[in-house]
């Protein structure tokens, strides 16, 4: 898990908490802020996943190239 994935997960959880607090108190603004924060966290987490997958594929491709050189 890379930094973006961790930060995204944290932001997602904070957003969920804020969303729930807004819902419980009837504060629509806080609830909306929580929704935005949750979505931003999910996007950041996905960006981290894409970065991780890309790095793995590059490493795998480099390993395949080394096999061809032998």
The first five atom37 places (N, CA, C, CB, O) and aatype in JSON, in Angstrom:
{
  "aatype": [20, 20, 20, 20, 20, 20, 20, 20, 20, 20, 20, 20, 20, 20, 20, 20, 20, 20, 20, 20, 20, 20, 20, 20, 20, 20, 20, 20, 20, 20, 20, 20, 20, 20, 20, 20, 20, 20, 20, 20, 20, 20, 20, 20, 20, 20, 20, 20, 20, 20, 20, 20, 20, 20, 20, 20, 20, 20, 20, 20, 20, 20, 20, 20, 20, 20, 20, 20, 20, 20],
  "atom_mask": [
    [1, 1, 1, 1, 1],
    [1, 1, 1, 1, 1],
    [1, 1, 1, 1, 1],
    [1, 1, 1, 1, 1],
    [1, 1, 1, 1, 1],
    [1, 1, 1, 1, 1],
    [1, 1, 1, 1, 1],
    [1, 1, 1, 1, 1],
    [1, 1, 1, 1, 1],
    [1, 1, 1, 1, 1],
    [1, 1, 1, 1, 1],
    [1, 1, 1, 1, 1],
    [1, 1, 1, 1, 1],
    [1, 1, 1, 1, 1],
    [1, 1, 1, 1, 1],
    [1, 1, 1, 1, 1],
    [1, 1, 1, 1, 1],
    [1, 1, 1, 1, 1],
    [1, 1, 1, 1, 1],
    [1, 1, 1, 1, 1],
    [1, 1, 1, 1, 1],
    [1, 1, 1, 1, 1],
    [1, 1, 1, 1, 1],
    [1, 1, 1, 1, 1],
    [1, 1, 1, 1, 1],
    [1, 1, 1, 1, 1],
    [1, 1, 1, 1, 1],
    [1, 1, 1, 1, 1],
    [1, 1, 1, 1, 1],
    [1, 1, 1, 1, 1],
    [1, 1, 1, 1, 1],
    [1, 1, 1, 1, 1],
    [1, 1, 1, 1, 1],
    [1, 1, 1, 1, 1],
    [1, 1, 1, 1, 1],
    [1, 1, 1, 1, 1],
    [1, 1, 1, 1, 1],
    [1, 1, 1, 1, 1],
    [1, 1, 1, 1, 1],
    [1, 1, 1, 1, 1],
    [1, 1, 1, 1, 1],
    [1, 1, 1, 1, 1],
    [1, 1, 1, 1, 1],
    [1, 1, 1, 1, 1],
    [1, 1, 1, 1, 1],
    [1, 1, 1, 1, 1],
    [1, 1, 1, 1, 1],
    [1, 1, 1, 1, 1],
    [1, 1, 1, 1, 1],
    [1, 1, 1, 1, 1],
    [1, 1, 1, 1, 1],
    [1, 1, 1, 1, 1],
    [1, 1, 1, 1, 1],
    [1, 1, 1, 1, 1],
    [1, 1, 1, 1, 1],
    [1, 1, 1, 1, 1],
    [1, 1, 1, 1, 1],
    [1, 1, 1, 1, 1],
    [1, 1, 1, 1, 1],
    [1, 1, 1, 1, 1],
    [1, 1, 1, 1, 1],
    [1, 1, 1, 1, 1],
    [1, 1, 1, 1, 1],
    [1, 1, 1, 1, 1],
    [1, 1, 1, 1, 1],
    [1, 1, 1, 1, 1],
    [1, 1, 1, 1, 1],
    [1, 1, 1, 1, 1],
    [1, 1, 1, 1, 1],
    [1, 1, 1, 1, 1]
  ],
  "atom_positions": [
    [[0.86, -1.17, 0.0], [0.0, 0.0, 0.0], [0.91, 1.24, 0.0], [-0.98, 0.0, 1.24], [1.81, 1.35, 0.83]],
    [[0.66, 2.15, -0.93], [1.5, 3.34, -1.02], [0.86, 4.53, -0.27], [1.74, 3.72, -2.49], [-0.24, 4.41, 0.27]],
    [[1.56, 5.65, -0.25], [1.11, 6.82, 0.51], [-0.27, 7.31, 0.06], [2.11, 7.94, 0.38], [-1.11, 7.67, 0.89]],
    [[-0.49, 7.32, -1.25], [-1.79, 7.79, -1.75], [-2.92, 6.9, -1.28], [-1.78, 7.86, -3.28], [-4.0, 7.38, -0.94]],
    [[-2.69, 5.61, -1.26], [-3.72, 4.68, -0.82], [-4.03, 4.89, 0.67], [-3.29, 3.23, -1.07], [-5.19, 4.9, 1.07]],
    [[-2.99, 5.06, 1.48], [-3.19, 5.26, 2.91], [-3.9, 6.59, 3.17], [-1.83, 5.23, 3.66], [-4.87, 6.65, 3.92]],
    [[-3.4, 7.64, 2.54], [-4.02, 8.97, 2.74], [-5.47, 8.97, 2.24], [-3.2, 10.07, 2.01], [-6.34, 9.59, 2.85]],
    [[-5.71, 8.29, 1.14], [-7.07, 8.22, 0.61], [-8.0, 7.49, 1.56], [-7.06, 7.53, -0.73], [-9.14, 7.91, 1.76]],
    [[-7.52, 6.4, 2.14], [-8.33, 5.64, 3.08], [-8.66, 6.47, 4.32], [-7.62, 4.34, 3.48], [-9.78, 6.45, 4.81]],
    [[-7.65, 7.21, 4.82], [-7.86, 8.07, 5.99], [-8.88, 9.16, 5.66], [-6.52, 8.7, 6.45], [-9.8, 9.41, 6.44]],
    [[-8.7, 9.79, 4.51], [-9.62, 10.87, 4.1], [-11.04, 10.32, 3.92], [-9.13, 11.54, 2.78], [-12.02, 10.97, 4.28]],
    [[-11.13, 9.13, 3.36], [-12.42, 8.47, 3.16], [-13.11, 8.24, 4.52], [-12.25, 7.13, 2.41], [-14.29, 8.55, 4.68]],
    [[-12.37, 7.72, 5.49], [-12.94, 7.45, 6.81], [-13.33, 8.73, 7.53], [-11.94, 6.67, 7.66], [-14.38, 8.79, 8.18]],
    [[-12.49, 9.77, 7.41], [-12.84, 11.06, 8.02], [-14.12, 11.62, 7.4], [-11.68, 12.07, 7.85], [-14.97, 12.16, 8.09]],
    [[-14.23, 11.47, 6.09], [-15.44, 11.93, 5.4], [-16.67, 11.19, 5.85], [-15.27, 11.79, 3.91], [-17.73, 11.79, 6.05]],
    [[-16.54, 9.88, 6.02], [-17.67, 9.07, 6.5], [-18.11, 9.52, 7.9], [-17.31, 7.57, 6.52], [-19.3, 9.62, 8.19]],
    [[-17.12, 9.79, 8.77], [-17.44, 10.25, 10.12], [-18.14, 11.61, 10.09], [-16.16, 10.34, 10.98], [-19.13, 11.83, 10.79]],
    [[-17.62, 12.51, 9.27], [-18.22, 13.84, 9.16], [-19.63, 13.75, 8.57], [-17.34, 14.77, 8.3], [-20.54, 14.45, 8.99]],
    [[-19.78, 12.88, 7.59], [-21.09, 12.66, 6.97], [-22.1, 12.16, 8.01], [-20.97, 11.65, 5.8], [-23.24, 12.64, 8.07]],
    [[-21.67, 11.2, 8.83], [-22.55, 10.64, 9.86], [-22.89, 11.69, 10.91], [-21.88, 9.41, 10.53], [-24.03, 11.79, 11.36]],
    [[-21.88, 12.48, 11.32], [-22.12, 13.53, 12.31], [-23.13, 14.55, 11.77], [-20.8, 14.23, 12.68], [-24.03, 14.98, 12.49]],
    [[-22.97, 14.92, 10.53], [-23.91, 15.86, 9.92], [-25.31, 15.3, 9.85], [-23.45, 16.25, 8.53], [-26.3, 16.01, 10.06]],
    [[-25.39, 14.02, 9.55], [-26.7, 13.36, 9.46], [-27.36, 13.3, 10.83], [-26.53, 11.93, 8.88], [-28.56, 13.57, 10.96]],
    [[-26.58, 12.96, 11.87], [-27.13, 12.86, 13.22], [-27.59, 14.19, 13.76], [-26.11, 12.26, 14.15], [-28.6, 14.28, 14.46]],
    [[-26.85, 15.24, 13.44], [-27.19, 16.57, 13.97], [-28.15, 17.33, 13.06], [-25.92, 17.39, 14.17], [-28.65, 18.4, 13.42]],
    [[-28.4, 16.79, 11.89], [-29.28, 17.48, 10.95], [-28.59, 18.62, 10.23], [-30.49, 18.0, 11.68], [-29.24, 19.45, 9.6]],
    [[-27.27, 18.67, 10.31], [-26.49, 19.73, 9.66], [-26.14, 19.3, 8.24], [-25.2, 20.05, 10.48], [-25.2, 18.54, 8.02]],
    [[-26.9, 19.77, 7.29], [-26.72, 19.38, 5.89], [-25.37, 19.81, 5.34], [-27.82, 19.97, 5.03], [-24.79, 19.11, 4.5]],
    [[-24.86, 20.95, 5.79], [-23.57, 21.43, 5.3], [-22.44, 20.49, 5.72], [-23.3, 22.85, 5.83], [-21.58, 20.14, 4.91]],
    [[-22.44, 20.09, 6.98], [-21.42, 19.15, 7.46], [-21.55, 17.81, 6.75], [-21.53, 18.96, 9.0], [-20.56, 17.18, 6.4]],
    [[-22.77, 17.39, 6.55], [-23.02, 16.13, 5.84], [-22.48, 16.2, 4.41], [-24.53, 15.81, 5.83], [-21.85, 15.25, 3.94]],
    [[-22.71, 17.3, 3.74], [-22.23, 17.48, 2.37], [-20.7, 17.55, 2.34], [-22.82, 18.77, 1.75], [-20.07, 16.97, 1.44]],
    [[-20.09, 18.24, 3.31], [-18.63, 18.3, 3.39], [-18.06, 16.89, 3.56], [-18.18, 19.21, 4.55], [-17.05, 16.54, 2.96]],
    [[-18.71, 16.09, 4.38], [-18.28, 14.72, 4.6], [-18.38, 13.89, 3.33], [-19.1, 14.08, 5.69], [-17.5, 13.08, 3.05]],
    [[-19.43, 14.09, 2.58], [-19.6, 13.37, 1.32], [-18.49, 13.72, 0.34], [-20.97, 13.67, 0.69], [-17.91, 12.84, -0.3]],
    [[-18.19, 15.01, 0.24], [-17.11, 15.46, -0.66], [-15.77, 14.87, -0.2], [-17.03, 17.01, -0.69], [-15.0, 14.38, -1.03]],
    [[-15.51, 14.91, 1.1], [-14.25, 14.39, 1.64], [-14.15, 12.87, 1.39], [-14.15, 14.69, 3.16], [-13.08, 12.37, 1.05]],
    [[-15.25, 12.17, 1.56], [-15.27, 10.72, 1.33], [-14.97, 10.4, -0.12], [-16.64, 10.14, 1.73], [-14.19, 9.49, -0.41]],
    [[-15.57, 11.14, -1.03], [-15.35, 10.91, -2.46], [-13.91, 11.25, -2.84], [-16.34, 11.76, -3.31], [-13.27, 10.51, -3.6]],
    [[-13.38, 12.36, -2.31], [-11.99, 12.71, -2.59], [-11.05, 11.62, -2.09], [-11.63, 14.06, -1.92], [-10.07, 11.29, -2.75]],
    [[-11.36, 11.07, -0.93], [-10.55, 9.99, -0.38], [-10.6, 8.75, -1.25], [-11.01, 9.64, 1.02], [-9.57, 8.1, -1.48]],
    [[-11.78, 8.42, -1.74], [-11.92, 7.25, -2.61], [-11.14, 7.44, -3.91], [-13.4, 6.99, -2.92], [-10.52, 6.5, -4.41]],
    [[-11.18, 8.64, -4.44], [-10.44, 8.93, -5.68], [-8.94, 8.83, -5.43], [-10.81, 10.34, -6.23], [-8.21, 8.24, -6.22]],
    [[-8.48, 9.41, -4.33], [-7.05, 9.37, -4.02], [-6.58, 7.92, -3.81], [-6.75, 10.2, -2.76], [-5.49, 7.54, -4.23]],
    [[-7.43, 7.14, -3.16], [-7.11, 5.73, -2.94], [-6.98, 4.99, -4.27], [-8.2, 5.06, -2.06], [-6.09, 4.17, -4.45]],
    [[-7.88, 5.3, -5.2], [-7.85, 4.66, -6.52], [-6.61, 5.11, -7.3], [-9.13, 5.0, -7.32], [-5.98, 4.29, -7.98]],
    [[-6.24, 6.37, -7.2], [-5.03, 6.87, -7.85], [-3.81, 6.1, -7.31], [-4.86, 8.41, -7.63], [-2.93, 5.71, -8.07]],
    [[-3.78, 5.9, -6.02], [-2.7, 5.13, -5.41], [-2.67, 3.71, -5.93], [-2.84, 5.13, -3.92], [-1.59, 3.17, -6.17]],
    [[-3.83, 3.1, -6.09], [-3.9, 1.74, -6.62], [-3.38, 1.69, -8.05], [-5.35, 1.22, -6.56], [-2.65, 0.76, -8.42]],
    [[-3.74, 2.67, -8.84], [-3.27, 2.72, -10.23], [-1.75, 2.88, -10.27], [-3.96, 3.89, -11.0], [-1.08, 2.22, -11.06]],
    [[-1.22, 3.76, -9.42], [0.23, 3.94, -9.36], [0.92, 2.64, -8.98], [0.6, 5.05, -8.35], [1.94, 2.26, -9.57]],
    [[0.37, 1.96, -8.01], [0.94, 0.7, -7.55], [0.9, -0.36, -8.64], [0.21, 0.2, -6.3], [1.88, -1.07, -8.87]],
    [[-0.24, -0.47, -9.31], [-0.39, -1.44, -10.4], [0.58, -1.14, -11.55], [-1.83, -1.45, -10.93], [1.19, -2.04, -12.11]],
    [[0.71, 0.14, -11.88], [1.61, 0.55, -12.95], [3.06, 0.22, -12.61], [1.46, 2.05, -13.23], [3.81, -0.28, -13.45]],
    [[3.45, 0.51, -11.38], [4.82, 0.21, -10.95], [5.09, -1.29, -11.02], [5.06, 0.73, -9.52], [6.17, -1.71, -11.44]],
    [[4.11, -2.09, -10.61], [4.27, -3.55, -10.67], [4.43, -4.02, -12.1], [3.07, -4.24, -10.02], [5.26, -4.89, -12.39]],
    [[3.64, -3.45, -13.0], [3.73, -3.86, -14.41], [5.06, -3.45, -15.02], [2.58, -3.24, -15.21], [5.64, -4.19, -15.81]],
    [[5.54, -2.28, -14.65], [6.85, -1.83, -15.16], [7.94, -2.75, -14.65], [7.14, -0.35, -14.73], [8.82, -3.16, -15.4]],
    [[7.89, -3.09, -13.36], [8.88, -4.01, -12.78], [8.8, -5.37, -13.46], [8.66, -4.16, -11.27], [9.83, -5.98, -13.76]],
    [[7.6, -5.83, -13.7], [7.41, -7.13, -14.34], [7.95, -7.11, -15.77], [5.92, -7.52, -14.34], [8.56, -8.07, -16.23]],
    [[7.7, -6.01, -16.46], [8.18, -5.86, -17.83], [9.7, -5.81, -17.86], [7.59, -4.59, -18.47], [10.32, -6.39, -18.75]],
    [[10.31, -5.14, -16.89], [11.76, -5.07, -16.81], [12.34, -6.46, -16.55], [12.2, -4.08, -15.71], [13.38, -6.82, -17.1]],
    [[11.67, -7.24, -15.71], [12.12, -8.6, -15.45], [12.04, -9.46, -16.71], [11.28, -9.24, -14.33], [12.93, -10.27, -16.98]],
    [[10.97, -9.27, -17.49], [10.81, -10.01, -18.74], [11.92, -9.64, -19.72], [9.43, -9.74, -19.35], [12.44, -10.5, -20.43]],
    [[12.27, -8.35, -19.77], [13.34, -7.89, -20.67], [14.68, -8.5, -20.27], [13.44, -6.34, -20.65], [15.48, -8.87, -21.14]],
    [[14.94, -8.62, -18.98], [16.18, -9.22, -18.51], [16.26, -10.68, -18.93], [16.3, -9.1, -16.99], [17.34, -11.16, -19.28]],
    [[15.15, -11.39, -18.9], [15.12, -12.79, -19.31], [15.48, -12.93, -20.77], [13.73, -13.4, -19.05], [16.12, -13.91, -21.16]],
    [[15.08, -11.96, -21.59], [15.38, -12.01, -23.02], [16.87, -11.79, -23.3], [14.55, -10.96, -23.76], [17.42, -12.32, -24.26]],
    [[17.51, -11.0, -22.42], [18.94, -10.7, -22.6], [19.83, -11.91, -22.32], [19.35, -9.55, -21.7], [20.95, -11.98, -22.81]],
    [[19.34, -12.84, -21.54], [20.18, -13.98, -21.15], [20.3, -15.0, -22.2], [19.65, -14.62, -19.95], [20.98, -16.01, -22.01]]
  ]
}
